Amino acid sequence: MTNNLNVAEWIIVGILSFTLFVFLILGIILLVKLIKLTKQAKTVVETGQSIADKADDIADNIKDMTSIGGLARGYFSEYIGRKFFKKKKRRRDNDD
């Protein structure tokens, strides 16, 4: 009777060890894929950051070349001031 119990125990131990081995292999594969994915994500973020920096430089160059940037900034600050902060429209006194 103890002999049959030992066989059942060995079968259970064998099944469990095989299952743990499979999960160990799958875990290692998943970890390697995750490391590769984080490296790719890092390069994507760096590329996006360089593109954003270049776009910012281009916008600064265009703003410096045109005088519309200052006019637009003044208009929007005046518009936002009136709408959100309830400031009254400035009067310009003309001495004619």
N, CA, C and O of each residue as an XYZ file, in Angstrom:
384
protein
N       0.795     -1.177      0.000
C       0.000      0.000      0.000
C       0.856      1.267      0.000
O       0.507      2.248     -0.658
N       1.923      1.257      0.699
C       2.796      2.410      0.679
C       3.484      2.556     -0.660
O       3.867      3.662     -1.041
N       3.646      1.464     -1.379
C       4.287      1.506     -2.684
C       3.419      2.276     -3.678
O       3.948      3.069     -4.457
N       2.109      2.063     -3.673
C       1.209      2.800     -4.568
C       1.179      4.280     -4.220
O       1.081      5.121     -5.113
N       1.260      4.604     -2.958
C       1.259      5.994     -2.539
C       2.518      6.701     -3.002
O       2.466      7.869     -3.387
N       3.644      6.014     -2.971
C       4.887      6.611     -3.457
C       4.833      6.906     -4.954
O       5.352      7.927     -5.405
N       4.221      6.033     -5.707
C       4.105      6.243     -7.151
C       3.226      7.477     -7.417
O       3.565      8.296     -8.271
N       2.129      7.616     -6.714
C       1.246      8.763     -6.893
C       1.958     10.056     -6.511
O       1.809     11.081     -7.175
N       2.730      9.992     -5.432
C       3.487     11.173     -5.021
C       4.506     11.563     -6.082
O       4.674     12.745     -6.380
N       5.173     10.593     -6.641
C       6.169     10.893     -7.675
C       5.518     11.453     -8.941
O       6.089     12.311     -9.615
N       4.340     10.968     -9.249
C       3.638     11.508    -10.429
C       3.271     12.966    -10.198
O       3.452     13.807    -11.078
N       2.756     13.261     -9.012
C       2.399     14.642     -8.693
C       3.637     15.540     -8.688
O       3.597     16.655     -9.209
N       4.731     15.060     -8.102
C       5.973     15.836     -8.082
C       6.488     16.068     -9.489
O       6.963     17.157     -9.809
N       6.395     15.045    -10.334
C       6.840     15.187    -11.725
C       6.006     16.203    -12.489
O       6.550     17.018    -13.235
N       4.685     16.162    -12.308
C       3.806     17.110    -12.994
C       4.081     18.530    -12.516
O       4.173     19.456    -13.322
N       4.212     18.696    -11.204
C       4.485     20.023    -10.669
C       5.842     20.561    -11.115
O       5.962     21.743    -11.439
N       6.855     19.714    -11.133
C       8.173     20.190    -11.555
C       8.177     20.558    -13.038
O       8.820     21.531    -13.431
N       7.466     19.791    -13.859
C       7.377     20.124    -15.276
C       6.635     21.450    -15.463
O       7.050     22.280    -16.272
N       5.552     21.653    -14.728
C       4.791     22.898    -14.815
C       5.644     24.089    -14.394
O       5.639     25.122    -15.064
N       6.364     23.958    -13.306
C       7.241     25.034    -12.861
C       8.345     25.319    -13.869
O       8.713     26.476    -14.072
N       8.873     24.288    -14.497
C       9.895     24.460    -15.521
C       9.348     25.249    -16.712
O      10.018     26.144    -17.229
N       8.129     24.913    -17.146
C       7.510     25.615    -18.273
C       7.290     27.084    -17.912
O       7.587     27.965    -18.718
N       6.769     27.360    -16.703
C       6.566     28.745    -16.301
C       7.879     29.501    -16.162
O       7.924     30.700    -16.438
N       8.934     28.842    -15.748
C      10.243     29.482    -15.659
C      10.741     29.885    -17.051
O      11.224     31.002    -17.234
N      10.630     28.996    -18.015
C      11.060     29.292    -19.388
C      10.217     30.423    -19.967
O      10.749     31.344    -20.587
N       8.894     30.354    -19.764
C       8.023     31.416    -20.279
C       8.320     32.756    -19.601
O       8.259     33.801    -20.248
N       8.635     32.733    -18.327
C       8.985     33.960    -17.619
C      10.263     34.579    -18.143
O      10.346     35.799    -18.283
N      11.256     33.762    -18.432
C      12.515     34.277    -18.984
C      12.283     34.887    -20.364
O      12.808     35.958    -20.667
N      11.498     34.210    -21.198
C      11.201     34.730    -22.533
C      10.448     36.052    -22.429
O      10.751     37.002    -23.150
N       9.462     36.109    -21.529
C       8.698     37.333    -21.346
C       9.581     38.474    -20.847
O       9.417     39.617    -21.274
N      10.502     38.177    -19.962
C      11.409     39.202    -19.440
C      12.317     39.750    -20.544
O      12.549     40.958    -20.610
N      12.822     38.886    -21.394
C      13.679     39.328    -22.502
C      12.883     40.206    -23.470
O      13.378     41.238    -23.923
N      11.654     39.799    -23.787
C      10.812     40.603    -24.681
C      10.493     41.956    -24.051
O      10.473     42.972    -24.746
N      10.245     41.978    -22.754
C       9.943     43.229    -22.061
C      11.141     44.176    -22.068
O      10.971     45.386    -22.222
N      12.338     43.642    -21.904
C      13.547     44.472    -21.957
C      13.722     45.070    -23.353
O      14.066     46.244    -23.488
N      13.486     44.263    -24.391
C      13.582     44.785    -25.759
C      12.537     45.865    -26.015
O      12.813     46.863    -26.681
N      11.336     45.658    -25.482
C      10.270     46.632    -25.664
C      10.602     47.954    -24.976
O      10.328     49.020    -25.527
N      11.183     47.898    -23.788
C      11.541     49.146    -23.098
C      12.659     49.882    -23.834
O      12.683     51.112    -23.848
N      13.576     49.146    -24.441
C      14.632     49.804    -25.227
C      14.034     50.509    -26.443
O      14.431     51.627    -26.772
N      13.078     49.855    -27.113
C      12.425     50.480    -28.258
C      11.611     51.695    -27.834
O      11.598     52.711    -28.529
N      10.935     51.593    -26.701
C      10.157     52.723    -26.204
C      11.074     53.895    -25.871
O      10.706     55.050    -26.081
N      12.253     53.606    -25.360
C      13.201     54.678    -25.043
C      13.637     55.400    -26.308
O      13.725     56.628    -26.316
N      13.913     54.658    -27.381
C      14.315     55.306    -28.630
C      13.169     56.123    -29.221
O      13.397     57.186    -29.799
N      11.934     55.627    -29.078
C      10.779     56.380    -29.582
C      10.627     57.688    -28.809
O      10.360     58.735    -29.399
N      10.796     57.628    -27.502
C      10.677     58.842    -26.687
C      11.780     59.832    -27.034
O      11.523     61.032    -27.134
N      12.999     59.349    -27.218
C      14.101     60.246    -27.578
C      13.866     60.886    -28.935
O      14.142     62.072    -29.119
N      13.356     60.110    -29.892
C      13.061     60.649    -31.217
C      11.954     61.700    -31.138
O      12.041     62.756    -31.765
N      10.924     61.399    -30.367
C       9.836     62.363    -30.195
C      10.313     63.641    -29.533
O       9.870     64.733    -29.891
N      11.210     63.513    -28.576
C      11.742     64.703    -27.902
C      12.566     65.557    -28.863
O      12.481     66.785    -28.836
N      13.358     64.910    -29.706
C      14.153     65.695    -30.662
C      13.252     66.370    -31.694
O      13.534     67.490    -32.121
N      12.174     65.701    -32.098
C      11.233     66.309    -33.040
C      10.552     67.508    -32.384
O      10.386     68.550    -33.017
N      10.160     67.364    -31.124
C       9.519     68.482    -30.419
C      10.481     69.652    -30.272
O      10.076     70.805    -30.416
N      11.740     69.372    -29.990
C      12.728     70.456    -29.886
C      12.908     71.177    -31.215
O      12.995     72.404    -31.255
N      12.965     70.407    -32.313
C      13.115     71.026    -33.627
C      11.893     71.865    -33.976
O      12.030     72.954    -34.532
N      10.699     71.370    -33.658
C       9.481     72.127    -33.932
C       9.459     73.413    -33.116
O       9.020     74.454    -33.605
N       9.928     73.346    -31.881
C       9.995     74.544    -31.043
C      10.977     75.556    -31.631
O      10.704     76.757    -31.642
N      12.113     75.074    -32.116
C      13.081     75.975    -32.749
C      12.507     76.613    -34.006
O      12.712     77.801    -34.254
N      11.790     75.829    -34.797
C      11.187     76.369    -36.019
C      10.146     77.425    -35.667
O      10.074     78.474    -36.308
N       9.342     77.143    -34.646
C       8.332     78.122    -34.237
C       8.984     79.403    -33.741
O       8.500     80.495    -34.039
N      10.068     79.289    -32.992
C      10.780     80.487    -32.545
C      11.339     81.276    -33.715
O      11.276     82.506    -33.722
N      11.891     80.575    -34.713
C      12.433     81.260    -35.888
C      11.335     81.995    -36.648
O      11.535     83.129    -37.084
N      10.198     81.370    -36.808
C       9.097     82.012    -37.534
C       8.574     83.199    -36.748
O       8.254     84.241    -37.319
N       8.487     83.037    -35.425
C       8.003     84.138    -34.600
C       8.958     85.325    -34.678
O       8.520     86.475    -34.694
N      10.259     85.051    -34.725
C      11.223     86.132    -34.826
C      11.181     86.814    -36.188
O      11.456     88.009    -36.288
N      10.843     86.073    -37.231
C      10.826     86.636    -38.575
C       9.612     87.506    -38.818
O       9.674     88.441    -39.616
N       8.527     87.222    -38.157
C       7.299     87.976    -38.411
C       6.933     88.807    -37.198
O       7.295     88.493    -36.064
N       6.212     89.866    -37.469
C       5.743     90.706    -36.365
C       4.345     90.302    -35.940
O       3.788     90.887    -35.011
N       3.777     89.326    -36.594
C       2.426     88.877    -36.270
C       2.404     88.202    -34.902
O       1.387     88.239    -34.209
N       3.507     87.590    -34.511
C       3.563     86.911    -33.216
C       3.247     87.849    -32.070
O       2.467     87.499    -31.185
N       3.841     89.040    -32.069
C       3.575     90.011    -31.012
C       2.158     90.527    -31.059
O       1.523     90.714    -30.021
N       1.655     90.760    -32.268
C       0.280     91.229    -32.403
C      -0.712     90.180    -31.918
O      -1.668     90.493    -31.209
N      -0.474     88.949    -32.304
C      -1.379     87.881    -31.890
C      -1.324     87.692    -30.381
O      -2.358     87.482    -29.747
N      -0.151     87.762    -29.808
C      -0.016     87.607    -28.359
C      -0.764     88.717    -27.631
O      -1.459     88.457    -26.648
N      -0.626     89.950    -28.107
C      -1.328     91.069    -27.498
C      -2.835     90.943    -27.628
O      -3.574     91.232    -26.687
N      -3.291     90.510    -28.801
C      -4.723     90.356    -29.026
C      -5.289     89.275    -28.117
O      -6.316     89.484    -27.470
N      -4.636     88.133    -28.064
C      -5.153     87.044    -27.251
C      -5.087     87.351    -25.764
O      -5.985     86.964    -25.016
N      -4.042     88.037    -25.324
C      -3.993     88.387    -23.906
C      -5.106     89.371    -23.571
O      -5.698     89.300    -22.494
N      -5.389     90.285    -24.485
C      -6.492     91.229    -24.271
C      -7.826     90.499    -24.287
O      -8.691     90.766    -23.452
N      -7.997     89.585    -25.224
C      -9.244     88.821    -25.351
C      -9.452     87.933    -24.129
O     -10.549     87.894    -23.571
N      -8.416     87.226    -23.714
C      -8.511     86.350    -22.550
C      -8.744     87.172    -21.290
O      -9.512     86.762    -20.420
N      -8.097     88.318    -21.181
C      -8.305     89.185    -20.030
C      -9.742     89.653    -19.923
O     -10.294     89.719    -18.825
N     -10.359     89.979    -21.060
C     -11.751     90.424    -21.032
C     -12.702     89.283    -20.734
O     -13.659     89.458    -19.980
N     -12.459     88.141    -21.302
C     -13.387     87.024    -21.156
C     -13.314     86.373    -19.773
O     -14.344     86.124    -19.148
N     -12.106     86.102    -19.302
C     -11.956     85.324    -18.086
C     -11.797     86.158    -16.833
O     -12.244     85.748    -15.762
N     -11.180     87.306    -16.938
C     -10.909     88.110    -15.752
C     -11.789     89.342    -15.668
O     -11.617     90.177    -14.780
N     -12.736     89.456    -16.596
C     -13.714     90.545    -16.612
C     -13.059     91.921    -16.624
O     -13.569     92.864    -16.017
N     -11.956     92.029    -17.300
C     -11.319     93.338    -17.436
C     -12.061     94.135    -18.496
O     -12.567     93.582    -19.473
N     -12.116     95.412    -18.290
C     -12.781     96.271    -19.250
C     -11.836     96.573    -20.402
O     -10.612     96.529    -20.273
N     -12.443     96.873    -21.503
C     -11.662     97.200    -22.691
C     -10.923     98.503    -22.464
O     -11.495     99.471    -21.963
N      -9.650     98.527    -22.833
C      -8.846     99.743    -22.653
C      -9.259    100.794    -23.661
O      -9.469    100.517    -24.842
N      -9.365    102.003    -23.157
C      -9.648    103.125    -24.046
C      -8.351    103.832    -24.380
O      -7.463    103.999    -23.544
N      -8.281    104.220    -25.572
C      -7.118    104.983    -25.974
C      -7.590    106.418    -26.187
O      -8.456    106.694    -27.017
N      -7.011    107.295    -25.435
C      -7.393    108.699    -25.523
C      -6.619    109.352    -26.663
O      -5.388    109.369    -26.672
N      -7.337    109.866    -27.584
C      -6.732    110.591    -28.702
C      -6.858    112.076    -28.437
O      -7.958    112.564    -28.179
N      -5.792    112.780    -28.494
C      -5.808    114.228    -28.277
C      -5.857    114.923    -29.631
O      -4.846    115.415    -30.131
N      -7.030    114.953    -30.206
C      -7.181    115.622    -31.506
C      -7.780    116.966    -31.362
O      -7.977    117.663    -32.357
